Amino acid sequence: MPEPSESGLLWQPAASQEAIVQRAALLGYLRNFFSLRQVLEVETPVLGRYGITDPHIDSVGARASFLENGGWLQTSPEYPMKRLIAAGSGPIYQVARVFRDGERGRRHNPEFSMLEWYRPGFTDADLMSETADLVCGFLGCEVPARIRYQDLFCDHAGIDPMSISTEALQAKSAEWVSGELSESLGRDDCLNLLLTHEIEPKLASAPPFFLTDFPASQAALARIKGSGRHATAHRFELYIGGLELCNGYWELTDPAEQARRFAEDNRQRRLMGKDELESDPNLLAALQAGMPDCAGVALGLDRLLMLKLGTTDISDVLTFPAERV
């Protein structure tokens, strides 16, 4: 990585010329991949009137003269793309610049590149197959296996995430955070902590795999199957070399259930001491109009490049990461 100039300015790119060339090659590969499958490339706004209610994602605020109450840089093109699907666009994809505040590290930059695509008529199982085709075609890796969330935790953390008590989960989490903090964590907070701190470090040498059948409480915008404590979500994530690469759903299309989840997000935000955010009424209107059954997935392109180049630092594939803008 280049050193600061005599002026102290970090004006040079962080990425090597090879990384810049590989990014261009990746964009060409993606467009050819989707063109062959007759998936339409679209663009949607980066600046929107509404942020995202997800309590674990912080939007970046923005001011503009045409937005009386301010707006938000989008964390994902998901909502406007679903509006296009509801309007009859058919299968679509987008390479988007997205923003998430407070996320900076070896695997995170506040601004990053996301590939998102939607397939009417697909289930999550169908979309996993297509995601494998795309990723394996670019990386030349083996086809990912499919591992249930419950099995992953049993094998690598020694607990059954579907049946363990919240108190036992909090006690287990105390291995990674203070006991006082662990006692304040909910079930999903504990499970996420164990996944990132205990399980993911063990996956660096694991073959590629899709993580499936998340607990229903972690469904986000995915459909749910089953009922009761063992209900699971039609959601998947792809792991390669211990790096989480994408997040996909067999999409929720019920506007009433979506509104309920938005309300639950804001309840969680209040408990976390965060401001409530207005949910996007345009998405709810699109669902009310009738979004067709579809599956969708968001894939981090910077992380895909990291795997291609064999680096563990996202700055190595970004021209100008946060410190150089």
N, C-alpha and C positions, 0 to 999 in steps of 0.2 A: 504494500500500500504506500503511495507517495507520502513523503514528509511535508509538513507545512513549508510554504515559501518564506523568503526572508521577511516579507511583510506580515507573516503569521497567518495568512489566509489559506484556507484549505480549498483552493480553487480547482485543483486537479480532480479527475474522477477517482473514486475508490475502486471501481471495477477495472480489471485488466482489459486490454483490447480483445483478448480471446473471449472473455465473458460478454463483452458488448456484441461481438460477432455471433456468439452462441444464442444470445437473446433474439437477434434478428432471425437466425435460423429457426428458433422455436416458433416465432410468430408465423413464419412461412409454413412450417409443419402443421400448425394448428389450423390455419386457413385451408390448407389442402385436405386435412383430415375431415373437416366438417363439410367442405364442398363436395367431396365424394359421397357423403351421406345425406346431402341435400338439407343441411341445417343452415338456416339463414343467419348471417352476421347482422347484429343490430347495435345501436348506440342509444343510451339513455342518459339523463342528466347526472352530472357529478354533484351538483348543488340542488338540494331539495328543501321543501318547507318543513319536513318532519324528520326527526332523528329516529333512533331505534330504541324500543323499550327494553330490550334485553338487558338485565341488570349487570351482566358481566362484560358488556361492551360499552365503551364510552365514545360517543360521537364527538366530532370536532365542529364547533359552532362557526358560523360564517355570517357576515353582514353584507347586505346588498340593498340598493335603493328600492328595488321592486318587491322586497320582502319586508313588510311592515314590522313584523315581529322577529326578524332574523331568520336564518335557516341553518342547514347542517350539510357538511360534506358527507357524502354517503359512505356507509360502512360496507355496503354491498349493493349491487344493482338488482337485488332480488325483487323488491316490491314493484318497481316499474316494469321489470321483465314479466312478472306475473300479470300485470295489467295488459301487456301485449298479448300474452297467451290467451287471456280471457276475451280479448278483442278479435281473436282468430288468426294470430300470426303463424300458427304451426310451430314446428321445432325451431328454436333460436339459440344463438350463443353470443357472448360478448366478452371481449378483453377489456377490462375496466381498471381505472385507477381508483383505489378506495382508501379510506382514512379511518384510523382508530386511535384515539387519544390514549396516552399513557402506556403505549406498548412499544418498548425499545429494548432490544437485547440481541443476542447472537442469532436468534431466529425471528425477530420482530423488528419492523420499522413502521413508524406511524403512517407513512404512505407506502402502498405496495400495489402490485399488479395481481388481479384476480381474473381467472377464467371462470365464467359461469354459463351453464347451459341447461335447457329445459326440453324434455321429450314427452309430448302428449302421447298417451297410450302406453308408456313405459311404467314398470314398477321399479322399486329400488333394486331388485335383483337384476332386471334388465340393464339398469344404468350402471351397476357395478361392472357388468361385462363390458360395456362400452368404455367406461373409465379405464379398465384394465387394458383394453386395446390401445387407447390413446397414450397412456403412461408407458406401457411396455414397449410400444412402437418407438417412443422417443428415447427411453433409457436403455432399451435392450435387456430389461430385467425379466425374471421369471414371472409367470402369471400369479397374482396374489391368491393366497388361500382366503377362506372366510372363517373368522373366529368370533364366537359369541362373547359379548361383554362379560357375561357371568363366568364363562370358562376362563377368560383372560385373568380375571381377578382371582379365581380359585387357584390357577396355576402359578401366578406371579406375586400375589399378595397374601395368599393363604386364607382368604375370606370369601364367603358367598355374598355378593353385593345385594342379592334379591331377598335374602332372609336374615342377615345380620341386623341386630338392633342398632338404633341410632346411638345409644350409649356406648356400645362396643365399637362402633365406627369412630366415635369421638376419641375413645381411648387409643385406638389404633393410630389415629391422626396425631396424637400427642407425641408420637415418635418424630414428627417433622415440624411441629409448631409447639409453642408453649401450651401447657395444660389449660391455662385460663382461656387462651384463644380457641383451642380445640373444643372446649365446652360450649362455645358460642356458635359453632359451625353447624349448619343443617346437613342432612344426609348427602345431598348432591355436592355440597361444598367439600365434605369429607372425601367423597368418592373422587372428585376432580383432583383434590390434593394428592391422594394416593396414586392416581393414574400418572400425574406429572412428576411426582417426586420419587415414587417407589417402583412403578412399573415401567414407565418409558425409558429410564436409563438401562433397563435390562433388555431392551428391544433392539439395540444398535446392531447386533449381529443376527437378529431374527430375519428369516425370509420375509418378503413382502406379504402383507395380509390386509384384508378388510375387516374392521371391527364392526360388528352388527349387533342388533337386538339390544340397544341401549334401554335402560329403565324408562318407563313411560314418563316419569318426571323430567327426563332430559330430552323429550321429543322435540322441543323447539317448535318448528313449523311442519313437523312430520305427522303422519297418521299413526294411530296406536292400534296394536293388535292384542287380543286377550283382555283380561280384566283382573282387578284386584292387585295384590302386591306383586304378582309375577307378570303383569302387563308390560309389554315392551314396545319400542318405537320402530317404525319403518325408517330407520336412520343408519347411515354407515359413514365410517371414516377410513381412509387409506393410510397405512403406515409403511414406510420404506426406510430401512436403516435407522429406525427409532424416530423418524421424523413424520409428524402428522401432516398429510399433504392435502386432504380434501374432506369436505363434509357434505353428505348428500341425503336427500329425503324422497320418499314417496309422499308427495306434497299433500298437506291438509287443504281441503277445498270447502270446508264447512264454515261459513262466515260467523255463525253464532259461537262455535268453538274457538275460532280465531280471536274474536272479541274477548272471550273469557280468558284466553291465554295472555292477551295484551294487558288485561286488568290484573292478572296474577303477576305479570312482570312488574307492574307499577307497585303492587303490594310489596314485592321483594325489594324494589328500589327504596321504598320508604324504610323498610327494616334495616337496609344497609346505609341509611343516611344520605341517599342520593335523591336528586330532584326527580319528580315524576315527569314523564315525557308524553305528549299527546300522541296517541297511536294514529297511524296513517289511514284516514277515512277513504282514500282512493283505493287502497288495497282491499278494504272491506267491501267497498262498492263493486270492485271487480269480482270478488268471490260471490257476492250476492247476485251479480249478473249471470254467473255460471262459468267458472273456470273449469276447463275439462280436466279429467284425470291425467296427471302427469307426474314425472319424476324430475328432480333437478339437483344439480351439484355445483359447488363452488370449490375451485382448486387454486392453490397459491402458486403462481408461476415463478416467483422468486425462489421458493423452496424447491420447485422442480429443477430450476437451473442449478441450485446448490448441489443437488444430487448428481446432476449431469457432470458438474465440474469437480465433484469430490471435495467440496468445502463445507465447513461447519459454521461459517459466519455469513449472514445475509449481506453484510456490507461488501463482500467480495463479488456480488452479482448486481450491485446497484451503482449506477453512475455517481449519483449524489445522494447518499443517505442523509438522515436527519441532521447530522453535525456539519454537513457541507452545503446545505441549501441557503 
